[in-house]
Amino acid sequence: AKLNAAVGPTLGADVGDVMSDLFSRRKIDDELLDEIETTLLTADCGVDATQYLIDEMRKRWKRDKLETGEQLKGVLMELLEGLLTPLQQPLDIHTHKPTIIMLAGVNGSGKTTSIGKLAKRFQAEGKSVLLAAGDTFRAAAREQLQEWGRRNDVTVISQDGGDPAAVVFDAINAARARGIDIVLADTAGRLPTQLHLMEEIAKVRRVIQKADPTGPHEVLLVLDSNIGQNALAQLAAFDKAVGVTGLVVTKLDGTAKGGVLAAIARTNPKPIRFIGVGERIDDMQPFVAREFVEALFD
Ligand code: GDP
């Protein structure tokens, strides 16, 4: 598989090459299916999705009397597209004003970068954006954020060492007063195993609801695709605490093995609003299942 940051993910250089070799075989047999199974597991598809894909491929092999690896590849791509298409649901930023988007994710997942990318994207669609710096623990990060806000025409509401929930509450009121279209409410990103964090972000959610009973309109979890199956544990923890309504899956460029999206589709399906495909501000795209699958096998 060749790296294709412009389009999206690859199966990871090694996995992609193994896969290409497998499918270039002339004949389908049990051994080939076993090797495909191992490769799917290596690509972060997880046990459940892998089992499903292999079972379905086996059925189609017998039923349609498939002969070549190339035909089997076509079936696998079809199956993956079938799994992922239900997750292709664009984020609605037009129904509410302000649209309140709460962002969650552990440090290092790409949350800050994704917030910048989202702000730029929404502004390009003609929307005004306000950022609530709900991660009140990182002082340096806060200053950086203010500076970033000035440069990008995004109002940043923050508070020294304050209560994250209070910051978000203020931000929503400020957005109303200024007629802002979209509030991006950042939250703290320590590890989800830390109970305290989950309590804190659950509180942020409650405060948003208090400020606007129709909100939050989106609880967006930022997930790093490089962490493989751990993404599922993170999703489960955040989902339990705040009810995740959408995902930004980051770092699908480089060596990421996009199979984790198939695992999510099978075990805890959530709309994938955007995928991150690089570090630059424009390296974010809406998730399109067909493009994603084609890039995987490119
Ligand atoms: P945070 O701690 O969750 O706020 O994470 P950051 O936004 O600071 O990102 C952590 C690192 O990941 C930084 O070096 C980012 O440039 C990088 N990063 C974020 N998103 C992507 C992505 O989609 N692709 C790549 N290659 N790097 C990313």
py3Dmol code that shows the C-alpha trace and the ligand (Angstrom):
import py3Dmol

protein = """\
ATOM      1  CA  ALA A   1       0.000   0.000   0.000  1.00  0.00           C
ATOM      2  CA  LYS A   2       1.375   3.361  -0.841  1.00  0.00           C
ATOM      3  CA  LEU A   3       1.139   6.251   1.529  1.00  0.00           C
ATOM      4  CA  ASN A   4      -1.547   8.591   0.430  1.00  0.00           C
ATOM      5  CA  ALA A   5      -2.034  11.412   2.882  1.00  0.00           C
ATOM      6  CA  ALA A   6      -4.077  13.375   0.364  1.00  0.00           C
ATOM      7  CA  VAL A   7      -6.830  10.777   0.254  1.00  0.00           C
ATOM      8  CA  GLY A   8      -6.547   9.233   3.669  1.00  0.00           C
ATOM      9  CA  PRO A   9      -5.302   6.089   5.251  1.00  0.00           C
ATOM     10  CA  THR A  10      -3.351   3.101   4.145  1.00  0.00           C
ATOM     11  CA  LEU A  11      -3.303  -0.256   5.813  1.00  0.00           C
ATOM     12  CA  GLY A  12       0.129   0.667   7.118  1.00  0.00           C
ATOM     13  CA  ALA A  13       2.987   0.045   4.719  1.00  0.00           C
ATOM     14  CA  ASP A  14       3.751  -3.497   5.857  1.00  0.00           C
ATOM     15  CA  VAL A  15       0.217  -4.737   6.255  1.00  0.00           C
ATOM     16  CA  GLY A  16      -0.736  -3.286   2.901  1.00  0.00           C
ATOM     17  CA  ASP A  17       2.084  -5.074   1.131  1.00  0.00           C
ATOM     18  CA  VAL A  18       1.206  -8.394   2.752  1.00  0.00           C
ATOM     19  CA  MET A  19      -2.403  -7.895   1.721  1.00  0.00           C
ATOM     20  CA  SER A  20      -1.452  -7.136  -1.889  1.00  0.00           C
ATOM     21  CA  ASP A  21       0.672 -10.277  -2.015  1.00  0.00           C
ATOM     22  CA  LEU A  22      -2.172 -12.357  -0.645  1.00  0.00           C
ATOM     23  CA  PHE A  23      -4.710 -11.104  -3.135  1.00  0.00           C
ATOM     24  CA  SER A  24      -2.372 -11.517  -6.071  1.00  0.00           C
ATOM     25  CA  ARG A  25      -2.593 -15.287  -5.599  1.00  0.00           C
ATOM     26  CA  ARG A  26      -4.469 -17.133  -8.275  1.00  0.00           C
ATOM     27  CA  LYS A  27      -6.363 -19.505  -6.043  1.00  0.00           C
ATOM     28  CA  ILE A  28      -8.588 -19.145  -3.000  1.00  0.00           C
ATOM     29  CA  ASP A  29      -8.245 -21.793  -0.313  1.00  0.00           C
ATOM     30  CA  ASP A  30      -8.494 -22.127   3.469  1.00  0.00           C
ATOM     31  CA  GLU A  31      -4.865 -21.271   3.892  1.00  0.00           C
ATOM     32  CA  LEU A  32      -5.333 -18.001   2.057  1.00  0.00           C
ATOM     33  CA  LEU A  33      -8.318 -17.114   4.267  1.00  0.00           C
ATOM     34  CA  ASP A  34      -6.247 -17.900   7.370  1.00  0.00           C
ATOM     35  CA  GLU A  35      -3.526 -15.561   6.196  1.00  0.00           C
ATOM     36  CA  ILE A  36      -6.033 -12.827   5.419  1.00  0.00           C
ATOM     37  CA  GLU A  37      -7.436 -13.311   8.915  1.00  0.00           C
ATOM     38  CA  THR A  38      -4.021 -12.779  10.487  1.00  0.00           C
ATOM     39  CA  THR A  39      -3.468  -9.722   8.329  1.00  0.00           C
ATOM     40  CA  LEU A  40      -6.791  -8.164   9.324  1.00  0.00           C
ATOM     41  CA  LEU A  41      -5.941  -8.688  12.994  1.00  0.00           C
ATOM     42  CA  THR A  42      -2.558  -7.060  12.418  1.00  0.00           C
ATOM     43  CA  ALA A  43      -4.352  -4.137  10.769  1.00  0.00           C
ATOM     44  CA  ASP A  44      -6.277  -3.450  14.024  1.00  0.00           C
ATOM     45  CA  CYS A  45      -9.628  -4.784  12.816  1.00  0.00           C
ATOM     46  CA  GLY A  46     -10.068  -6.631  16.110  1.00  0.00           C
ATOM     47  CA  VAL A  47     -11.429 -10.119  16.691  1.00  0.00           C
ATOM     48  CA  ASP A  48     -15.101  -9.409  16.135  1.00  0.00           C
ATOM     49  CA  ALA A  49     -14.824  -7.510  12.847  1.00  0.00           C
ATOM     50  CA  THR A  50     -12.167  -9.912  11.564  1.00  0.00           C
ATOM     51  CA  GLN A  51     -14.365 -12.918  12.301  1.00  0.00           C
ATOM     52  CA  TYR A  52     -17.304 -11.270  10.577  1.00  0.00           C
ATOM     53  CA  LEU A  53     -15.255 -10.381   7.497  1.00  0.00           C
ATOM     54  CA  ILE A  54     -13.689 -13.824   7.201  1.00  0.00           C
ATOM     55  CA  ASP A  55     -17.025 -15.625   7.660  1.00  0.00           C
ATOM     56  CA  GLU A  56     -18.659 -13.482   5.005  1.00  0.00           C
ATOM     57  CA  MET A  57     -15.725 -13.909   2.609  1.00  0.00           C
ATOM     58  CA  ARG A  58     -15.904 -17.662   3.069  1.00  0.00           C
ATOM     59  CA  LYS A  59     -19.650 -17.672   2.368  1.00  0.00           C
ATOM     60  CA  ARG A  60     -19.235 -15.608  -0.760  1.00  0.00           C
ATOM     61  CA  TRP A  61     -16.327 -17.766  -1.951  1.00  0.00           C
ATOM     62  CA  LYS A  62     -18.510 -20.878  -1.783  1.00  0.00           C
ATOM     63  CA  ARG A  63     -21.786 -19.326  -2.908  1.00  0.00           C
ATOM     64  CA  ASP A  64     -20.422 -17.347  -5.846  1.00  0.00           C
ATOM     65  CA  LYS A  65     -17.730 -19.905  -6.676  1.00  0.00           C
ATOM     66  CA  LEU A  66     -15.017 -17.248  -6.549  1.00  0.00           C
ATOM     67  CA  GLU A  67     -11.663 -18.332  -7.858  1.00  0.00           C
ATOM     68  CA  THR A  68      -9.071 -15.595  -7.703  1.00  0.00           C
ATOM     69  CA  GLY A  69      -7.599 -13.519  -4.924  1.00  0.00           C
ATOM     70  CA  GLU A  70      -8.568 -10.431  -6.869  1.00  0.00           C
ATOM     71  CA  GLN A  71     -12.232 -11.435  -6.669  1.00  0.00           C
ATOM     72  CA  LEU A  72     -11.905 -11.997  -2.942  1.00  0.00           C
ATOM     73  CA  LYS A  73     -10.355  -8.571  -2.566  1.00  0.00           C
ATOM     74  CA  GLY A  74     -13.414  -7.094  -4.269  1.00  0.00           C
ATOM     75  CA  VAL A  75     -15.632  -8.895  -1.757  1.00  0.00           C
ATOM     76  CA  LEU A  76     -13.580  -7.661   1.201  1.00  0.00           C
ATOM     77  CA  MET A  77     -13.738  -4.076  -0.035  1.00  0.00           C
ATOM     78  CA  GLU A  78     -17.491  -4.386  -0.457  1.00  0.00           C
ATOM     79  CA  LEU A  79     -17.878  -5.799   3.046  1.00  0.00           C
ATOM     80  CA  LEU A  80     -15.762  -3.053   4.593  1.00  0.00           C
ATOM     81  CA  GLU A  81     -17.712  -0.400   2.756  1.00  0.00           C
ATOM     82  CA  GLY A  82     -20.919  -2.000   4.014  1.00  0.00           C
ATOM     83  CA  LEU A  83     -19.603  -1.872   7.579  1.00  0.00           C
ATOM     84  CA  LEU A  84     -18.377   1.697   7.406  1.00  0.00           C
ATOM     85  CA  THR A  85     -21.072   3.429   5.357  1.00  0.00           C
ATOM     86  CA  PRO A  86     -23.479   3.692   8.322  1.00  0.00           C
ATOM     87  CA  LEU A  87     -20.754   5.671  10.142  1.00  0.00           C
ATOM     88  CA  GLN A  88     -20.617   8.218   7.342  1.00  0.00           C
ATOM     89  CA  GLN A  89     -22.868  10.908   8.828  1.00  0.00           C
ATOM     90  CA  PRO A  90     -21.866  14.535   8.496  1.00  0.00           C
ATOM     91  CA  LEU A  91     -21.920  16.777  11.533  1.00  0.00           C
ATOM     92  CA  ASP A  92     -24.909  19.153  11.610  1.00  0.00           C
ATOM     93  CA  ILE A  93     -23.768  22.706  12.334  1.00  0.00           C
ATOM     94  CA  HIS A  94     -26.836  24.495  11.020  1.00  0.00           C
ATOM     95  CA  THR A  95     -29.793  23.577  13.238  1.00  0.00           C
ATOM     96  CA  HIS A  96     -28.795  25.298  16.475  1.00  0.00           C
ATOM     97  CA  LYS A  97     -27.324  28.696  17.214  1.00  0.00           C
ATOM     98  CA  PRO A  98     -24.966  28.436  18.833  1.00  0.00           C
ATOM     99  CA  THR A  99     -24.186  24.841  17.970  1.00  0.00           C
ATOM    100  CA  ILE A 100     -22.377  23.571  21.055  1.00  0.00           C
ATOM    101  CA  ILE A 101     -19.738  20.981  20.317  1.00  0.00           C
ATOM    102  CA  MET A 102     -18.023  19.396  23.285  1.00  0.00           C
ATOM    103  CA  LEU A 103     -14.612  17.880  22.583  1.00  0.00           C
ATOM    104  CA  ALA A 104     -13.130  15.023  24.545  1.00  0.00           C
ATOM    105  CA  GLY A 105     -10.022  12.910  24.201  1.00  0.00           C
ATOM    106  CA  VAL A 106      -6.841  12.002  26.019  1.00  0.00           C
ATOM    107  CA  ASN A 107      -3.701  14.135  25.793  1.00  0.00           C
ATOM    108  CA  GLY A 108      -1.752  13.371  22.680  1.00  0.00           C
ATOM    109  CA  SER A 109      -4.771  12.182  20.718  1.00  0.00           C
ATOM    110  CA  GLY A 110      -4.629  15.293  18.541  1.00  0.00           C
ATOM    111  CA  LYS A 111      -7.438  17.187  20.247  1.00  0.00           C
ATOM    112  CA  THR A 112      -5.846  20.643  20.115  1.00  0.00           C
ATOM    113  CA  THR A 113      -4.804  20.189  16.498  1.00  0.00           C
ATOM    114  CA  SER A 114      -8.283  18.956  15.623  1.00  0.00           C
ATOM    115  CA  ILE A 115      -9.898  21.967  17.291  1.00  0.00           C
ATOM    116  CA  GLY A 116      -7.801  24.242  15.074  1.00  0.00           C
ATOM    117  CA  LYS A 117      -8.732  22.261  11.990  1.00  0.00           C
ATOM    118  CA  LEU A 118     -12.416  22.323  12.900  1.00  0.00           C
ATOM    119  CA  ALA A 119     -12.390  26.072  13.582  1.00  0.00           C
ATOM    120  CA  LYS A 120     -10.798  26.736  10.209  1.00  0.00           C
ATOM    121  CA  ARG A 121     -13.239  24.445   8.422  1.00  0.00           C
ATOM    122  CA  PHE A 122     -16.294  26.005  10.051  1.00  0.00           C
ATOM    123  CA  GLN A 123     -15.045  29.519   9.312  1.00  0.00           C
ATOM    124  CA  ALA A 124     -14.564  28.508   5.691  1.00  0.00           C
ATOM    125  CA  GLU A 125     -18.250  27.567   5.697  1.00  0.00           C
ATOM    126  CA  GLY A 126     -19.063  31.091   6.840  1.00  0.00           C
ATOM    127  CA  LYS A 127     -19.582  30.292  10.527  1.00  0.00           C
ATOM    128  CA  SER A 128     -18.236  32.279  13.453  1.00  0.00           C
ATOM    129  CA  VAL A 129     -16.479  30.199  16.084  1.00  0.00           C
ATOM    130  CA  LEU A 130     -15.808  30.620  19.789  1.00  0.00           C
ATOM    131  CA  LEU A 131     -13.561  28.358  21.791  1.00  0.00           C
ATOM    132  CA  ALA A 132     -14.072  27.500  25.445  1.00  0.00           C
ATOM    133  CA  ALA A 133     -10.689  26.522  26.868  1.00  0.00           C
ATOM    134  CA  GLY A 134     -12.098  23.929  29.233  1.00  0.00           C
ATOM    135  CA  ASP A 135      -8.724  22.326  29.830  1.00  0.00           C
ATOM    136  CA  THR A 136      -7.804  24.687  32.636  1.00  0.00           C
ATOM    137  CA  PHE A 137      -4.857  22.696  33.906  1.00  0.00           C
ATOM    138  CA  ARG A 138      -2.250  23.515  31.324  1.00  0.00           C
ATOM    139  CA  ALA A 139      -1.332  27.167  31.807  1.00  0.00           C
ATOM    140  CA  ALA A 140       1.094  27.352  28.903  1.00  0.00           C
ATOM    141  CA  ALA A 141      -1.422  25.721  26.630  1.00  0.00           C
ATOM    142  CA  ARG A 142      -3.943  28.378  27.590  1.00  0.00           C
ATOM    143  CA  GLU A 143      -1.710  31.226  26.539  1.00  0.00           C
ATOM    144  CA  GLN A 144      -0.889  29.489  23.314  1.00  0.00           C
ATOM    145  CA  LEU A 145      -4.562  29.082  22.702  1.00  0.00           C
ATOM    146  CA  GLN A 146      -5.269  32.787  23.252  1.00  0.00           C
ATOM    147  CA  GLU A 147      -2.561  33.690  20.787  1.00  0.00           C
ATOM    148  CA  TRP A 148      -3.854  31.177  18.288  1.00  0.00           C
ATOM    149  CA  GLY A 149      -7.351  32.642  18.726  1.00  0.00           C
ATOM    150  CA  ARG A 150      -6.135  36.165  17.985  1.00  0.00           C
ATOM    151  CA  ARG A 151      -4.434  35.061  14.814  1.00  0.00           C
ATOM    152  CA  ASN A 152      -7.411  33.075  13.574  1.00  0.00           C
ATOM    153  CA  ASP A 153     -10.255  35.339  14.540  1.00  0.00           C
ATOM    154  CA  VAL A 154     -11.599  32.882  17.068  1.00  0.00           C
ATOM    155  CA  THR A 155     -12.663  34.235  20.455  1.00  0.00           C
ATOM    156  CA  VAL A 156     -11.113  32.144  23.218  1.00  0.00           C
ATOM    157  CA  ILE A 157     -12.799  32.099  26.612  1.00  0.00           C
ATOM    158  CA  SER A 158     -10.496  30.875  29.361  1.00  0.00           C
ATOM    159  CA  GLN A 159      -9.867  31.290  33.067  1.00  0.00           C
ATOM    160  CA  ASP A 160      -6.751  30.882  35.178  1.00  0.00           C
ATOM    161  CA  GLY A 161      -6.944  27.579  36.993  1.00  0.00           C
ATOM    162  CA  GLY A 162     -10.689  27.961  37.020  1.00  0.00           C
ATOM    163  CA  ASP A 163     -13.430  25.436  37.007  1.00  0.00           C
ATOM    164  CA  PRO A 164     -13.743  23.975  33.495  1.00  0.00           C
ATOM    165  CA  ALA A 165     -17.504  23.868  33.813  1.00  0.00           C
ATOM    166  CA  ALA A 166     -17.574  27.577  34.676  1.00  0.00           C
ATOM    167  CA  VAL A 167     -15.437  28.399  31.636  1.00  0.00           C
ATOM    168  CA  VAL A 168     -17.803  26.530  29.360  1.00  0.00           C
ATOM    169  CA  PHE A 169     -20.839  28.173  30.957  1.00  0.00           C
ATOM    170  CA  ASP A 170     -19.318  31.631  30.400  1.00  0.00           C
ATOM    171  CA  ALA A 171     -18.408  30.710  26.851  1.00  0.00           C
ATOM    172  CA  ILE A 172     -21.951  29.735  25.941  1.00  0.00           C
ATOM    173  CA  ASN A 173     -23.298  32.994  27.311  1.00  0.00           C
ATOM    174  CA  ALA A 174     -20.589  34.967  25.504  1.00  0.00           C
ATOM    175  CA  ALA A 175     -21.458  33.169  22.277  1.00  0.00           C
ATOM    176  CA  ARG A 176     -25.129  34.083  22.681  1.00  0.00           C
ATOM    177  CA  ALA A 177     -24.305  37.708  23.439  1.00  0.00           C
ATOM    178  CA  ARG A 178     -22.077  37.970  20.367  1.00  0.00           C
ATOM    179  CA  GLY A 179     -24.247  35.987  17.992  1.00  0.00           C
ATOM    180  CA  ILE A 180     -21.599  33.320  17.475  1.00  0.00           C
ATOM    181  CA  ASP A 181     -22.574  30.256  15.434  1.00  0.00           C
ATOM    182  CA  ILE A 182     -20.436  27.525  16.939  1.00  0.00           C
ATOM    183  CA  VAL A 183     -18.961  26.913  20.384  1.00  0.00           C
ATOM    184  CA  LEU A 184     -16.101  24.441  20.580  1.00  0.00           C
ATOM    185  CA  ALA A 185     -15.867  23.373  24.220  1.00  0.00           C
ATOM    186  CA  ASP A 186     -12.525  21.784  24.961  1.00  0.00           C
ATOM    187  CA  THR A 187     -12.171  19.503  27.994  1.00  0.00           C
ATOM    188  CA  ALA A 188      -9.245  18.122  29.993  1.00  0.00           C
ATOM    189  CA  GLY A 189      -7.441  15.181  28.499  1.00  0.00           C
ATOM    190  CA  ARG A 190      -5.848  13.107  31.172  1.00  0.00           C
ATOM    191  CA  LEU A 191      -6.191   9.357  30.885  1.00  0.00           C
ATOM    192  CA  PRO A 192      -9.731   8.026  30.928  1.00  0.00           C
ATOM    193  CA  THR A 193      -8.786   5.517  33.599  1.00  0.00           C
ATOM    194  CA  GLN A 194      -8.548   8.466  35.959  1.00  0.00           C
ATOM    195  CA  LEU A 195     -11.968   8.576  37.493  1.00  0.00           C
ATOM    196  CA  HIS A 196     -11.596  12.241  38.359  1.00  0.00           C
ATOM    197  CA  LEU A 197     -11.304  13.186  34.710  1.00  0.00           C
ATOM    198  CA  MET A 198     -14.513  11.416  33.845  1.00  0.00           C
ATOM    199  CA  GLU A 199     -16.321  13.207  36.669  1.00  0.00           C
ATOM    200  CA  GLU A 200     -14.948  16.503  35.451  1.00  0.00           C
ATOM    201  CA  ILE A 201     -16.055  16.094  31.863  1.00  0.00           C
ATOM    202  CA  ALA A 202     -19.428  14.728  32.945  1.00  0.00           C
ATOM    203  CA  LYS A 203     -19.822  17.949  34.910  1.00  0.00           C
ATOM    204  CA  VAL A 204     -18.928  20.017  31.853  1.00  0.00           C
ATOM    205  CA  ARG A 205     -21.658  18.178  29.992  1.00  0.00           C
ATOM    206  CA  ARG A 206     -24.211  18.888  32.706  1.00  0.00           C
ATOM    207  CA  VAL A 207     -23.305  22.559  32.749  1.00  0.00           C
ATOM    208  CA  ILE A 208     -23.704  22.799  28.986  1.00  0.00           C
ATOM    209  CA  GLN A 209     -27.154  21.295  29.381  1.00  0.00           C
ATOM    210  CA  LYS A 210     -27.965  23.820  32.048  1.00  0.00           C
ATOM    211  CA  ALA A 211     -26.846  26.705  29.843  1.00  0.00           C
ATOM    212  CA  ASP A 212     -28.717  25.282  26.855  1.00  0.00           C
ATOM    213  CA  PRO A 213     -31.227  22.452  27.415  1.00  0.00           C
ATOM    214  CA  THR A 214     -30.902  21.420  23.755  1.00  0.00           C
ATOM    215  CA  GLY A 215     -27.135  20.929  24.097  1.00  0.00           C
ATOM    216  CA  PRO A 216     -24.511  19.720  23.839  1.00  0.00           C
ATOM    217  CA  HIS A 217     -25.397  19.208  20.189  1.00  0.00           C
ATOM    218  CA  GLU A 218     -22.353  17.040  19.662  1.00  0.00           C
ATOM    219  CA  VAL A 219     -19.980  15.211  21.973  1.00  0.00           C
ATOM    220  CA  LEU A 220     -16.986  14.675  19.767  1.00  0.00           C
ATOM    221  CA  LEU A 221     -14.341  12.199  20.869  1.00  0.00           C
ATOM    222  CA  VAL A 222     -10.885  12.593  19.327  1.00  0.00           C
ATOM    223  CA  LEU A 223      -9.260   9.183  18.877  1.00  0.00           C
ATOM    224  CA  ASP A 224      -5.697   8.479  17.777  1.00  0.00           C
ATOM    225  CA  SER A 225      -5.817   5.645  15.236  1.00  0.00           C
ATOM    226  CA  ASN A 226      -2.250   4.667  16.110  1.00  0.00           C
ATOM    227  CA  ILE A 227      -3.306   3.184  19.427  1.00  0.00           C
ATOM    228  CA  GLY A 228      -5.126   0.340  17.700  1.00  0.00           C
ATOM    229  CA  GLN A 229      -7.523  -1.637  19.828  1.00  0.00           C
ATOM    230  CA  ASN A 230      -6.994   0.710  22.797  1.00  0.00           C
ATOM    231  CA  ALA A 231      -9.180   3.133  20.895  1.00  0.00           C
ATOM    232  CA  LEU A 232     -12.128   0.881  21.718  1.00  0.00           C
ATOM    233  CA  ALA A 233     -11.423   1.060  25.456  1.00  0.00           C
ATOM    234  CA  GLN A 234     -11.123   4.845  25.281  1.00  0.00           C
ATOM    235  CA  LEU A 235     -14.349   5.089  23.329  1.00  0.00           C
ATOM    236  CA  ALA A 236     -16.152   2.902  25.873  1.00  0.00           C
ATOM    237  CA  ALA A 237     -14.880   4.950  28.840  1.00  0.00           C
ATOM    238  CA  PHE A 238     -15.799   8.329  27.359  1.00  0.00           C
ATOM    239  CA  ASP A 239     -19.085   7.012  26.034  1.00  0.00           C
ATOM    240  CA  LYS A 240     -20.081   5.866  29.500  1.00  0.00           C
ATOM    241  CA  ALA A 241     -19.146   9.187  31.065  1.00  0.00           C
ATOM    242  CA  VAL A 242     -20.526  11.660  28.523  1.00  0.00           C
ATOM    243  CA  GLY A 243     -22.331   9.852  25.715  1.00  0.00           C
ATOM    244  CA  VAL A 244     -20.169  10.195  22.619  1.00  0.00           C
ATOM    245  CA  THR A 245     -22.145  11.260  19.537  1.00  0.00           C
ATOM    246  CA  GLY A 246     -19.335  11.463  17.007  1.00  0.00           C
ATOM    247  CA  LEU A 247     -15.663  10.785  16.381  1.00  0.00           C
ATOM    248  CA  VAL A 248     -12.653  12.514  14.940  1.00  0.00           C
ATOM    249  CA  VAL A 249     -10.161   9.779  14.132  1.00  0.00           C
ATOM    250  CA  THR A 250      -6.683  11.270  13.853  1.00  0.00           C
ATOM    251  CA  LYS A 251      -3.319  10.276  12.406  1.00  0.00           C
ATOM    252  CA  LEU A 252      -4.705   8.115   9.635  1.00  0.00           C
ATOM    253  CA  ASP A 253      -1.735   9.191   7.565  1.00  0.00           C
ATOM    254  CA  GLY A 254       1.627   7.599   8.129  1.00  0.00           C
ATOM    255  CA  THR A 255       1.744   4.156   9.641  1.00  0.00           C
ATOM    256  CA  ALA A 256      -1.762   3.961  11.036  1.00  0.00           C
ATOM    257  CA  LYS A 257      -3.656   0.815  10.212  1.00  0.00           C
ATOM    258  CA  GLY A 258      -7.184   1.991   9.576  1.00  0.00           C
ATOM    259  CA  GLY A 259      -8.705  -1.347  10.581  1.00  0.00           C
ATOM    260  CA  VAL A 260      -9.734   0.101  13.922  1.00  0.00           C
ATOM    261  CA  LEU A 261     -12.651   1.805  12.178  1.00  0.00           C
ATOM    262  CA  ALA A 262     -14.035  -1.618  11.256  1.00  0.00           C
ATOM    263  CA  ALA A 263     -13.701  -2.647  14.903  1.00  0.00           C
ATOM    264  CA  ILE A 264     -15.609   0.454  15.993  1.00  0.00           C
ATOM    265  CA  ALA A 265     -18.291  -0.200  13.383  1.00  0.00           C
ATOM    266  CA  ARG A 266     -18.847  -3.704  14.761  1.00  0.00           C
ATOM    267  CA  THR A 267     -18.570  -3.138  18.497  1.00  0.00           C
ATOM    268  CA  ASN A 268     -19.584   0.449  19.301  1.00  0.00           C
ATOM    269  CA  PRO A 269     -20.657   2.235  16.132  1.00  0.00           C
ATOM    270  CA  LYS A 270     -20.453   6.037  16.228  1.00  0.00           C
ATOM    271  CA  PRO A 271     -20.609   8.512  13.363  1.00  0.00           C
ATOM    272  CA  ILE A 272     -17.106   9.349  12.184  1.00  0.00           C
ATOM    273  CA  ARG A 273     -17.418  13.066  11.539  1.00  0.00           C
ATOM    274  CA  PHE A 274     -13.874  13.722  10.372  1.00  0.00           C
ATOM    275  CA  ILE A 275     -10.561  11.989   9.860  1.00  0.00           C
ATOM    276  CA  GLY A 276      -7.177  13.575  10.534  1.00  0.00           C
ATOM    277  CA  VAL A 277      -4.613  12.861   7.836  1.00  0.00           C
ATOM    278  CA  GLY A 278      -1.688  15.057   8.832  1.00  0.00           C
ATOM    279  CA  GLU A 279      -0.378  17.760  11.122  1.00  0.00           C
ATOM    280  CA  ARG A 280      -1.231  20.755   8.971  1.00  0.00           C
ATOM    281  CA  ILE A 281      -4.376  22.814   9.511  1.00  0.00           C
ATOM    282  CA  ASP A 282      -5.993  21.564   6.293  1.00  0.00           C
ATOM    283  CA  ASP A 283      -5.254  17.904   6.962  1.00  0.00           C
ATOM    284  CA  MET A 284      -8.755  16.976   7.990  1.00  0.00           C
ATOM    285  CA  GLN A 285     -11.541  15.524   5.875  1.00  0.00           C
ATOM    286  CA  PRO A 286     -15.121  14.402   6.327  1.00  0.00           C
ATOM    287  CA  PHE A 287     -15.248  10.620   6.525  1.00  0.00           C
ATOM    288  CA  VAL A 288     -16.335   8.989   3.261  1.00  0.00           C
ATOM    289  CA  ALA A 289     -16.554   5.210   3.551  1.00  0.00           C
ATOM    290  CA  ARG A 290     -15.871   4.387  -0.078  1.00  0.00           C
ATOM    291  CA  GLU A 291     -12.848   6.681  -0.333  1.00  0.00           C
ATOM    292  CA  PHE A 292     -11.520   5.319   2.923  1.00  0.00           C
ATOM    293  CA  VAL A 293     -11.754   1.698   1.785  1.00  0.00           C
ATOM    294  CA  GLU A 294     -10.222   2.488  -1.589  1.00  0.00           C
ATOM    295  CA  ALA A 295      -7.315   4.266   0.100  1.00  0.00           C
ATOM    296  CA  LEU A 296      -6.792   1.275   2.387  1.00  0.00           C
ATOM    297  CA  PHE A 297      -6.157  -0.928  -0.617  1.00  0.00           C
ATOM    298  CA  ASP A 298      -4.379   1.645  -2.722  1.00  0.00           C
TER     299      ASP A 298
END
"""
ligand_1 = """\
28
GDP
P -3.600 16.869 22.261
O -2.653 16.631 23.388
O -4.645 15.820 22.198
O -4.172 18.243 22.239
O -2.761 16.632 20.936
P -2.116 17.634 19.888
O -3.173 18.296 19.098
O -1.129 18.503 20.571
O -1.399 16.593 18.934
C -0.394 15.706 19.367
C 0.557 15.445 18.209
O -0.116 14.755 17.172
C 1.094 16.732 17.575
O 2.441 16.519 17.228
C 0.222 16.880 16.315
O 0.888 17.572 15.295
C 0.000 15.449 15.946
N -1.224 15.225 15.156
C -2.476 15.612 15.455
N -3.348 15.177 14.485
C -2.601 14.534 13.561
C -2.913 13.841 12.328
O -4.049 13.723 11.867
N -1.850 13.283 11.662
C -0.565 13.366 12.143
N 0.395 12.784 11.434
N -0.272 13.987 13.291
C -1.263 14.565 14.000
"""
view = py3Dmol.view(width=600, height=400)
view.addModel(protein, "pdb")
view.setStyle({"model": 0}, {"cartoon": {"style": "trace"}})
view.addModel(ligand_1, "xyz")
view.setStyle({"model": 1}, {"stick": {}})
view.zoomTo()
view.show()
